[in-house]
Amino acid sequence: MADIIIIQPEIGKWDYLRTQPSLPLNLLHAATFVDKEYQIKFIDQRVDKNWQLTLKKELAKPILCVGLTSYSGKMIAHALEISEFIKEQSKVPVIWGGVHASLLPEQTLKNRYIDIVVQGEGEVTFLELARALEKGKSLKGLEGVWFKCNGEVYRNPPRSFLNLNELPEIPYHLVDVHRYMPVYRHRPSMPLQTSRGCICKCSYCINSIYRYSEWRPLTAENTIKKLKYLVSKFQVNSIYIIDDNFFVDLERVKKITQGIINENLNIEWYVQGGPDFNSAEKIGDDLLGLLEKSGCVKISCGIESGSPRIREMINKDGSLEVIGKINRKFSKYNILVYYTFMTGLPGETIIDLKRTIRFLFKLLKENKNARSWPIHAFIPYPATPLTQSLNEAGYKLPSTLEEWMEYDFDNFSFNNFSYISNGLKKILMTNLLYLAPLFVDSKFKEYELPKIIEFFALVYRPIARFRLRHLFLRFMVEKKMMSLFLKLKSKS
């Protein structure tokens, strides 16, 4: 019998673009210590199509609490759906964690379906909270906890950051791990977090608020231990590092790559976060050679804009000249470099956007291994410096949890985004900037896709390049095709 239920809500579009959902690491990390003292029932709305029946059966038993996670956007809608269902079935306390609730705990608690917020890192806080609930003790003074009592919101002091090297292995046994291995380059893969935080202070990013621009790593030795554990335990040979910035300490990176080689792990691995371009400029040929030899096959880097004026406004490190130099340096190695861009930033013009597009094509031309993610629309997520400046300038931010549901990366109505010029808004609403960059390079060869889609991507590539170069918005049948594709994937 379970003592505690933890639930992973649906995320949105990303649920259907992967071959399988990603491992729910946030919840597994939160359950690290509480799992050692309590029976945990894990429910995943993404994979359990009968989640309501499953949850109803569990709620009929004596349950201490139910925990959920969410970040800003459509995921909130799914988490609220679950929370409302819980309250219809039971009086059990509903706990929210995750980035959004941590940034806006008071606003989150104003929702009638939520009783408690775990702010920040949840490993220790969740255990202490469970103990207090079990003993019927007051939650006042419990670090990292906000709670509601008789309609009044109570705030406790924040909890200090944890030392990652002192944490035990996360409780993988709570899930069927093999249901959470998206295929990349024809290999099922698993995520691993080797550090938290980022030293950069980009004005659009939550890190300066959520983690105070602090960076806390696992040692190289502990990182190798975790890699060996995943390879041995789950027979996996593809790992993706989900750090915010993996490359802050290049000596640590060198030790990790050398350790992978020395231990003969025989894995492919790729890095979701980093490097920032100040760090990337210091990466020499010796480290690039080690990265390639150790099996590093992909690195993602955030450029965000090809306009120097916009880059300065968002406090982005590294000049375009430096980025171009780094891109050419990487071209000598068999490591894919995925670049991210955004648009719809305050004060941005169509001229700025065109500079971004020209710079994207320059990178692709100078490095055969360069790739582009979609050009995402900037979303003013809560509490970031850029969002705060918009608020001070008169832009009306959401005042309720429900209103934040519309602030999602794939929301293209932008009706509320008054700071975007009408010209840019028109382009964004066509979905061109999301769709075309998916096809301007050969990334589709690297993913597990039906041959018909690979063929379509190859045929469509010159059209996508033309559309993006010239911002050609007419006859956008691609938007309907993508909607159909996602609909079919969601049912598969």
C-alpha positions in Angstrom: 0.0 0.0 0.0 1.3 3.4 -1.0 1.8 6.2 1.6 2.5 8.9 -0.9 1.5 9.4 -4.6 3.6 11.3 -7.0 2.2 12.2 -10.4 3.9 13.3 -13.6 1.5 15.5 -15.7 1.5 15.7 -19.5 4.0 18.2 -20.8 2.6 19.1 -24.2 4.0 18.9 -27.7 7.4 17.4 -26.6 5.5 14.3 -25.3 4.7 13.4 -28.9 7.9 14.5 -30.7 10.0 11.9 -29.0 9.8 8.1 -29.6 9.1 7.8 -25.8 8.5 10.2 -23.0 11.6 11.4 -21.1 12.3 10.0 -17.7 10.5 12.1 -15.0 13.8 13.1 -13.3 12.3 16.0 -11.4 10.0 13.8 -9.4 12.5 11.0 -9.0 15.0 13.5 -7.6 12.3 14.8 -5.2 11.6 11.2 -4.1 15.3 10.5 -3.3 15.0 10.5 0.5 11.2 10.1 1.0 11.3 6.8 -0.8 13.6 5.4 1.9 10.9 5.9 4.6 7.6 5.7 2.8 5.9 3.6 0.1 5.6 5.6 -3.1 3.1 5.1 -5.9 4.2 6.8 -9.2 1.5 7.7 -11.8 2.4 9.2 -15.2 -0.4 10.9 -17.1 1.7 10.6 -20.3 1.8 6.8 -20.3 -1.2 5.8 -18.2 -4.2 6.5 -20.4 -6.4 5.3 -17.5 -4.6 7.5 -15.0 -7.9 8.7 -13.4 -8.9 5.1 -12.6 -5.5 4.3 -11.3 -5.5 7.5 -9.1 -9.0 6.9 -7.8 -8.0 3.4 -6.6 -5.0 4.7 -4.8 -6.9 7.6 -3.2 -9.4 5.1 -1.7 -6.5 3.9 0.5 -5.0 5.8 3.5 -2.7 8.3 1.7 -0.5 10.9 3.3 -0.2 13.3 0.4 0.0 13.7 -3.4 2.9 15.5 -5.1 2.9 17.0 -8.6 5.4 19.0 -10.6 4.9 21.7 -13.3 6.6 24.4 -15.2 5.0 27.4 -16.9 2.7 26.8 -19.8 0.3 24.0 -20.8 1.7 21.7 -18.3 -0.1 23.7 -15.6 -3.4 22.9 -17.2 -2.7 19.2 -17.0 -1.4 19.5 -13.4 -4.6 21.4 -12.4 -6.8 18.8 -14.1 -5.1 16.2 -11.8 -5.3 18.4 -8.7 -9.0 19.0 -9.3 -9.7 15.3 -9.7 -7.8 14.6 -6.5 -10.0 17.1 -4.5 -13.1 15.6 -6.0 -12.1 12.2 -4.6 -10.3 13.0 -1.4 -9.2 15.5 1.2 -5.6 14.5 1.0 -3.1 17.4 0.8 -2.0 18.3 -2.7 1.6 19.4 -3.0 3.1 21.3 -6.0 6.8 21.5 -6.8 8.8 22.4 -9.8 10.1 25.7 -11.3 6.8 27.5 -11.7 5.5 26.9 -8.2 8.9 27.7 -6.8 9.0 31.1 -8.6 5.4 32.0 -7.7 4.5 30.1 -4.6 2.0 32.5 -3.2 0.1 32.9 -6.5 0.2 29.1 -6.9 -1.4 28.5 -3.5 -4.2 30.9 -4.3 -5.6 28.1 -6.4 -8.2 26.2 -4.4 -6.9 22.8 -5.5 -3.4 23.3 -4.1 -2.5 23.1 -0.4 1.4 23.2 -0.2 4.3 24.3 -2.4 7.8 22.8 -2.1 10.1 25.7 -3.2 13.4 24.9 -4.8 15.2 21.6 -4.5 12.9 19.0 -3.1 15.0 16.0 -1.9 15.3 17.0 1.8 12.2 19.2 2.0 9.8 16.6 0.7 11.0 14.1 3.4 10.7 16.6 6.2 7.3 17.6 4.9 6.1 14.0 4.8 7.3 13.4 8.4 5.4 16.5 9.6 2.2 15.5 7.8 2.4 12.0 9.2 2.8 13.3 12.8 0.2 16.0 12.4 2.8 18.7 13.2 2.6 22.3 12.1 4.4 23.2 8.9 5.5 26.5 10.3 9.3 26.9 10.2 9.8 24.0 7.7 12.4 25.3 5.3 11.5 25.3 1.7 7.7 25.0 2.3 4.9 27.4 1.6 1.4 26.3 2.8 -2.2 27.4 3.1 -4.2 27.2 6.3 -7.8 28.5 6.6 -7.3 30.4 3.4 -4.2 32.2 4.5 -0.8 31.6 2.8 2.2 31.0 5.1 5.8 31.4 4.0 8.8 29.6 5.5 12.5 30.4 4.9 14.1 28.9 1.8 16.3 25.9 2.1 20.0 26.1 1.4 21.3 24.5 -1.8 22.3 20.9 -1.6 25.6 19.3 -2.2 25.0 17.0 -5.1 27.9 14.7 -4.2 26.1 13.9 -0.9 22.9 12.7 -2.5 22.2 9.0 -2.9 21.2 7.5 -6.3 17.7 8.4 -7.3 14.9 5.8 -6.9 14.8 4.5 -10.5 12.8 1.5 -9.2 9.7 3.7 -9.0 9.2 3.6 -12.8 9.7 1.1 -15.6 12.9 2.9 -16.9 12.7 1.1 -20.3 9.4 3.0 -21.0 11.4 6.2 -20.8 14.2 5.8 -23.3 13.8 8.0 -26.3 15.7 6.8 -29.3 18.5 9.1 -30.7 20.9 8.0 -33.5 19.2 4.6 -33.3 20.1 4.1 -29.6 17.7 4.2 -26.6 19.0 7.0 -24.3 18.8 8.0 -20.7 19.2 11.4 -19.0 21.8 12.3 -16.3 22.2 15.5 -14.3 25.8 16.2 -13.4 25.4 19.8 -12.2 22.8 22.3 -11.3 22.7 26.0 -12.1 24.7 28.3 -14.5 27.1 31.1 -14.0 25.7 33.2 -16.8 23.1 36.0 -16.1 21.0 36.0 -19.3 18.1 38.3 -18.6 15.5 35.9 -20.0 16.6 32.9 -18.0 15.2 31.7 -14.6 18.6 30.6 -13.4 19.6 34.0 -12.0 16.4 33.8 -9.8 15.8 30.1 -9.3 19.5 29.2 -8.6 21.0 32.6 -8.1 23.5 32.0 -11.0 25.3 29.5 -8.8 26.8 26.4 -10.3 27.1 23.2 -8.3 28.7 20.1 -9.9 29.2 16.5 -9.2 32.9 15.7 -9.1 34.3 14.1 -12.2 34.7 10.9 -10.2 31.1 10.8 -9.1 29.9 11.6 -12.6 31.9 8.5 -13.9 30.3 6.4 -11.1 26.9 7.4 -12.2 27.6 6.8 -15.9 28.9 3.3 -15.0 25.8 2.6 -12.9 23.4 3.5 -15.8 25.4 1.4 -18.3 25.5 -1.6 -15.9 22.0 -1.3 -14.5 20.0 -0.5 -17.6 22.4 -1.7 -20.4 22.1 1.7 -21.9 24.8 3.0 -24.3 23.5 6.5 -25.0 23.4 9.2 -22.3 22.2 12.8 -22.5 23.5 15.3 -20.0 20.7 17.7 -18.9 22.8 20.2 -17.1 22.1 23.9 -17.5 25.8 24.4 -18.3 28.0 21.4 -18.4 31.2 23.2 -19.5 31.7 25.7 -16.6 34.8 23.8 -15.3 36.8 22.6 -18.3 39.2 20.6 -16.2 36.3 18.7 -14.8 35.0 18.1 -18.4 38.5 16.8 -19.3 38.5 14.4 -16.4 35.0 13.1 -17.3 35.9 12.5 -20.9 39.2 10.8 -20.0 37.3 8.7 -17.4 34.8 7.5 -20.0 37.7 6.5 -22.2 39.7 4.8 -19.4 36.7 2.9 -18.2 35.9 1.8 -21.8 32.2 2.6 -21.3 31.6 2.5 -25.1 28.8 5.0 -25.0 27.5 7.9 -27.1 26.7 10.9 -25.0 25.4 14.4 -25.7 25.0 17.6 -23.8 21.8 19.5 -23.6 23.1 22.6 -21.8 26.1 24.6 -22.8 28.7 25.7 -23.2 28.3 29.4 -22.9 30.5 31.1 -25.4 33.0 32.5 -22.9 33.7 28.9 -21.9 33.5 27.6 -25.4 36.2 30.0 -26.5 38.6 28.4 -24.1 37.9 24.8 -25.4 41.1 23.8 -27.2 41.7 21.1 -29.8 43.0 18.7 -27.1 39.6 18.8 -25.2 37.7 18.6 -28.5 39.7 15.6 -29.4 38.9 14.0 -26.1 35.2 14.8 -26.4 35.1 13.1 -29.8 37.1 10.1 -28.7 35.0 9.6 -25.6 31.8 9.4 -27.7 30.4 12.9 -27.4 28.2 13.2 -30.5 26.1 16.4 -29.8 26.3 19.6 -28.0 23.6 22.3 -27.8 24.5 26.0 -27.6 22.2 29.0 -27.0 22.9 31.9 -29.3 19.3 33.3 -29.2 19.9 36.2 -31.5 22.1 37.3 -34.5 21.5 40.9 -33.6 24.3 42.4 -31.5 21.8 45.0 -30.1 19.4 42.3 -28.9 22.2 40.1 -27.6 23.4 43.1 -25.5 19.8 43.7 -24.3 19.4 40.1 -23.0 22.9 40.1 -21.5 24.2 37.3 -23.7 27.9 36.5 -23.5 30.1 36.2 -26.6 30.2 38.2 -29.8 29.0 36.9 -33.1 32.6 36.9 -34.3 33.6 34.7 -31.4 30.7 32.4 -32.1 31.6 32.1 -35.7 35.2 31.2 -34.7 34.0 28.6 -32.3 31.7 27.1 -34.9 34.5 26.8 -37.4 36.7 25.2 -34.7 34.0 22.6 -34.0 33.7 21.8 -37.7 36.9 19.8 -37.6 35.3 17.2 -35.3 32.5 14.7 -35.6 30.4 16.5 -33.0 27.0 17.9 -33.9 26.4 21.4 -32.7 22.8 22.3 -32.2 22.2 26.1 -32.0 19.1 27.6 -30.3 17.6 31.0 -31.3 14.6 33.0 -30.1 12.6 35.9 -31.4 9.7 38.1 -30.3 12.0 39.8 -27.7 11.1 43.3 -26.4 12.2 46.0 -28.8 13.1 43.4 -31.5 12.4 44.4 -35.1 12.1 42.4 -38.3 15.6 43.7 -39.2 16.9 42.0 -36.0 15.1 38.8 -36.9 16.6 38.8 -40.4 20.1 39.2 -38.9 19.4 36.1 -36.8 18.3 34.2 -39.9 21.4 35.3 -41.9 23.7 34.3 -39.0 22.0 30.9 -38.7 22.6 30.2 -42.4 26.2 31.4 -42.0 26.8 28.8 -39.2 25.3 26.0 -41.3 27.5 26.9 -44.3 30.7 27.0 -42.2 30.1 23.8 -40.3 28.6 20.7 -41.9 27.8 19.4 -38.4 25.9 22.5 -37.3 22.2 22.2 -36.8 19.4 24.5 -35.9 16.6 24.0 -33.4 13.3 25.9 -34.1 13.5 29.6 -33.6 11.3 29.8 -30.5 9.3 32.8 -29.4 10.5 34.4 -26.3 8.1 33.7 -23.5 8.2 36.1 -20.4 8.5 33.4 -17.8 7.9 34.4 -14.2 10.4 36.4 -12.1 13.2 36.7 -14.7 15.0 40.0 -15.0 13.6 40.6 -18.5 10.1 39.8 -17.4 10.4 42.1 -14.4 11.5 44.9 -16.7 8.4 44.3 -18.9 6.3 44.5 -15.8 7.8 47.8 -14.8 7.2 49.1 -18.3 3.5 48.4 -18.0 3.2 45.0 -19.5 0.5 43.1 -17.6 1.7 39.7 -16.3 -0.7 36.9 -15.5 -2.2 37.4 -12.1 -3.5 33.8 -11.6 -2.1 30.3 -12.0 -4.6 29.6 -14.8 -3.4 32.6 -16.9 0.1 31.2 -17.0 -1.2 28.2 -18.9 -1.1 30.3 -22.1 2.6 31.1 -21.7 3.9 28.1 -23.5 6.6 27.6 -26.2 4.1 26.4 -28.7 1.5 29.1 -28.0 1.3 31.2 -31.2 -1.7 33.4 -30.6 0.4 36.0 -28.8 -2.8 38.0 -28.2 -1.5 39.1 -24.8 2.0 40.0 -25.9 1.6 43.7 -26.5 5.4 44.3 -26.5 5.8 42.4 -29.8 5.5 44.6 -33.0 2.6 43.8 -35.3 5.1 42.8 -38.0 6.8 40.2 -35.8 3.6 39.0 -34.4 2.3 38.3 -37.9 5.3 36.2 -38.7 5.2 34.3 -35.3 1.5 33.4 -35.8 2.2 31.6 -39.1 4.5 29.1 -37.2 7.1 29.5 -39.9 10.0 30.2 -37.5 9.2 27.0 -35.6 8.7 24.7 -38.6 11.2 25.9 -41.2 14.4 25.5 -39.1 13.4 21.9 -38.5 14.1 21.2 -42.1 17.0 23.5 -43.1 19.7 20.9 -42.3 19.9 17.1 -42.2 18.9 16.5 -38.5 16.1 14.2 -39.5 18.7 11.5 -40.3 19.7 11.4 -36.6 16.2 10.6 -35.2 14.1 7.5 -35.3 11.5 8.5 -37.9 9.5 6.7 -40.6 11.3 6.6 -43.9 8.4 8.6 -45.5 9.1 11.5 -43.1 12.8 11.4 -43.8 12.0 11.5 -47.6 9.6 14.4 -47.1 12.2 16.3 -45.0 14.8 15.9 -47.8 12.4 17.0 -50.5 11.1 19.9 -48.4 14.5 21.2 -47.3 15.0 23.7 -50.2 11.5 25.0 -49.7 12.1 25.5 -46.0 15.4 27.3 -46.7 13.7 29.6 -49.2 10.8 30.3 -46.8 13.1 31.1 -43.9 15.6 33.2 -45.9 12.9 35.4 -47.4 10.3 35.1 -44.6 7.8 33.9 -47.3 4.5 33.4 -45.4 2.1 32.5 -48.1 0.5 29.1 -48.5 1.6 27.8 -45.1 0.2 24.3 -45.5 3.1 23.1 -43.3 1.2 24.2 -40.2 -1.7 22.0 -40.9 0.7 19.1 -41.7 2.4 19.5 -38.3 -0.9 19.6 -36.5 -1.9 16.4 -38.3 1.4 14.8 -37.5 1.1 15.6 -33.7 -2.5 14.4 -33.7 -1.4 11.0 -35.1 1.5 10.8 -32.8 -0.6 11.5 -29.7 -2.9 8.6 -30.6 -0.1 6.2 -31.4 
